[in-house]
């Protein structure tokens, strides 16, 4: 199993890259974000790899960092998510943003990726919500809102109100994270709106 490749970047384009190591160029399928970060053909590059072996083919995938690789591998554990869907999701958002969306139960950003419908996005959230907090790519924010998103009562009601006001589920959940459950809904919303206003 290949862990990583380090060598000269010999090709980039169309969702793929090639790295030449010791006279052999390895073609890897990859994300748009990795392609934008690796540099130009002729530059030295390091990519973290994942080899997918199937009956009809062996595919190699390359990523600019370990966080993107770990997120990709986690996505492949979801039923209905293959390599193409996982690459599309990671091309449309960073692993950190993916963790935030899943932790908050926010399916809308996931649906923006090509090939991801609402049902699949909801399945991804259902199957990964309890796992993203432990991923190498998960930020402290994702770990915090994972707990907040599972709460009920006043905090849940405040999040729903913020979503009605036009904020995303992710931003709303993040804004109320850490608020004691017994706080009045109106106070939670006021505090959250102040936090959200500072971000703009």
QUIWOPE-V421917 format. One record per residue. N is the residue number from 1. PSI is psi in radians with two decimals (999 if undefined). Layout:
n=N psi=PSI
n=N psi=PSI
This chain:
n=1 psi=2.29
n=2 psi=2.29
n=3 psi=-0.78
n=4 psi=2.88
n=5 psi=2.41
n=6 psi=2.16
n=7 psi=-2.69
n=8 psi=2.30
n=9 psi=2.02
n=10 psi=-0.23
n=11 psi=2.43
n=12 psi=2.51
n=13 psi=2.69
n=14 psi=0.78
n=15 psi=0.41
n=16 psi=2.83
n=17 psi=2.81
n=18 psi=2.33
n=19 psi=2.20
n=20 psi=2.14
n=21 psi=2.04
n=22 psi=0.63
n=23 psi=-0.05
n=24 psi=2.23
n=25 psi=2.16
n=26 psi=2.14
n=27 psi=2.22
n=28 psi=2.38
n=29 psi=2.57
n=30 psi=-3.07
n=31 psi=2.84
n=32 psi=-0.61
n=33 psi=-0.69
n=34 psi=-0.77
n=35 psi=-0.65
n=36 psi=-0.31
n=37 psi=-0.27
n=38 psi=-0.30
n=39 psi=-2.78
n=40 psi=2.86
n=41 psi=2.31
n=42 psi=-0.37
n=43 psi=2.73
n=44 psi=2.44
n=45 psi=2.65
n=46 psi=2.24
n=47 psi=2.46
n=48 psi=2.35
n=49 psi=2.75
n=50 psi=2.23
n=51 psi=2.17
n=52 psi=2.01
n=53 psi=2.12
n=54 psi=2.97
n=55 psi=-0.75
n=56 psi=-0.19
n=57 psi=2.82
n=58 psi=2.08
n=59 psi=2.48
n=60 psi=2.34
n=61 psi=2.44
n=62 psi=2.46
n=63 psi=2.59
n=64 psi=-0.46
n=65 psi=2.89
n=66 psi=-0.56
n=67 psi=-0.75
n=68 psi=-0.70
n=69 psi=-0.82
n=70 psi=-0.69
n=71 psi=-0.74
n=72 psi=-0.83
n=73 psi=-0.65
n=74 psi=-0.72
n=75 psi=-0.64
n=76 psi=-0.29
n=77 psi=-0.17
n=78 psi=2.26
n=79 psi=2.29
n=80 psi=-0.13
n=81 psi=1.96
n=82 psi=-3.04
n=83 psi=-0.69
n=84 psi=-0.79
n=85 psi=-0.76
n=86 psi=-0.73
n=87 psi=-0.67
n=88 psi=-0.74
n=89 psi=-0.76
n=90 psi=-0.26
n=91 psi=-0.38
n=92 psi=-0.24
n=93 psi=2.77
n=94 psi=2.80
n=95 psi=-0.63
n=96 psi=-0.74
n=97 psi=-0.66
n=98 psi=-0.80
n=99 psi=-0.72
n=100 psi=-0.80
n=101 psi=-0.77
n=102 psi=-0.77
n=103 psi=-0.62
n=104 psi=-0.15
n=105 psi=0.49
n=106 psi=1.75
n=107 psi=-0.32
n=108 psi=-0.79
n=109 psi=-0.52
n=110 psi=-0.66
n=111 psi=-0.38
n=112 psi=-0.33
n=113 psi=2.43
n=114 psi=2.32
n=115 psi=-0.04
n=116 psi=1.96
n=117 psi=3.08
n=118 psi=-0.74
n=119 psi=-0.74
n=120 psi=-0.72
n=121 psi=-0.74
n=122 psi=-0.61
n=123 psi=-0.71
n=124 psi=-0.81
n=125 psi=-0.79
n=126 psi=-0.77
n=127 psi=-0.41
n=128 psi=-0.14
n=129 psi=-0.71
n=130 psi=-0.11
n=131 psi=-0.49
n=132 psi=-0.52
n=133 psi=-0.42
n=134 psi=-0.04
n=135 psi=2.67
n=136 psi=-0.34
n=137 psi=-0.14
n=138 psi=2.28
n=139 psi=2.96
n=140 psi=-0.60
n=141 psi=-0.76
n=142 psi=-0.70
n=143 psi=-0.66
n=144 psi=-0.82
n=145 psi=-0.30
n=146 psi=-0.72
n=147 psi=-0.70
n=148 psi=-0.71
n=149 psi=-0.48
n=150 psi=-0.16
n=151 psi=2.79
n=152 psi=-2.90
n=153 psi=-2.42
n=154 psi=-0.72
n=155 psi=-0.79
n=156 psi=-0.73
n=157 psi=-0.69
n=158 psi=-0.71
n=159 psi=-0.78
n=160 psi=-0.72
n=161 psi=-0.70
n=162 psi=-0.62
n=163 psi=-0.70
n=164 psi=-0.57
n=165 psi=-0.09
n=166 psi=0.00
n=167 psi=2.68
n=168 psi=2.76
n=169 psi=-0.69
n=170 psi=-0.89
n=171 psi=-0.68
n=172 psi=-0.78
n=173 psi=-0.71
n=174 psi=-0.67
n=175 psi=-0.48
n=176 psi=-0.04
n=177 psi=2.45
n=178 psi=-0.08
n=179 psi=2.29
n=180 psi=2.42
n=181 psi=-0.53
n=182 psi=-0.10
n=183 psi=2.46
n=184 psi=2.54
n=185 psi=-0.77
n=186 psi=-0.68
n=187 psi=-0.68
n=188 psi=-0.78
n=189 psi=-0.77
n=190 psi=-0.81
n=191 psi=-0.71
n=192 psi=-0.72
n=193 psi=-0.62
n=194 psi=-0.77
n=195 psi=-0.77
n=196 psi=-0.61
n=197 psi=-0.61
n=198 psi=-0.49
n=199 psi=-0.37
n=200 psi=999
